[in-house]
């Protein structure tokens, strides 16, 4: 390997390392990402429980059937939300 080839190889490696350093997510970016994931998961669950509880109060004799059913539906919707968000941002 002559000096010119060695210099070009080192320059390519330096550029690659600089790009990797710039592309590395910051702590703030990672925190925002995790916060978004938690909201995407928790909000459908809370909405399902709230709606289920309201429906159970309106329909006498059902006790917690709507709450449990919509809780499970909220968990499923939350998992799908998280999956789609992570797949989109990979």
N, C-alpha and C positions, 0 to 999 in steps of 0.2 A: 504494500500500500504506500503510495507516495504521499507527500505532504498535502497536496491539493485534495485528494480523496479523503484523507483523515480530517482535514478542516471542514469539508462539506458534511461528513458524517457527524462530527461534533456539533455543527450548526443545526442540523436536523434534530438531533437529540435535545439540544437546548430549546429549540422552538417547541418541540413536543412537550417538554417539561413545563414551559411557560404556559402553554395552552391548558395543560392539566391543572396547573395552579389556578388559573383564571376560572376554569369550569367547576372547581370544587365549591360545593354549596357552603354558605356561611352558617353560623349557628342560628342567626335570625331566620334565614331561608328554611332551614330544617325545622325550626320551631313553628313557622307559619304552615309548613307542609303537614306536620303532625297535628296542629290545631285544626286545620281544614279536614283532615281525615277523621278526627274525633267528632267534629260537628256533623259531617256527612253520615256518620254511624249513629250518633246519639239522637239527633233531631227526629228521624223517622220513628224511633222507638218511643220517644216522649210523646210524639203526636199520636201514635197508635194507642198508648196507654190512656192518654187524655180523652181521645175520642171513644175508646172502649168503655172507660169509666162513665162518661156522659151517657152513652147508649144504655149501659146497665142501670143507671139511675132512672132513665126514661121508661125502660121496659121492666116492669115489676116481675119478679119470679125468675130472672135470669142470673142473679147474683154476680158472678164474675166471668161469665162465658165470653162476652164481647171483649172484655179487658184482656183476657188471656189470648184470645184469637188475634186481636189486633196487635198485641205485644209481639207475638210470633211473626206476624206479617211485618211489623216494624223492624225486627231483627233481620229478616230476609232482605227487606228493601235497603237497610243500612249496609249489609254486606255487599249487595250488588253495587251500591253507590261507591263504596270504598274500592271495590275491584275495578270498576270502570275508571275511577279517578286515577288510581295507581297505574293502570294500563295506559291511560292517556299521557301521563307524565313520565313514563319511562323512556 
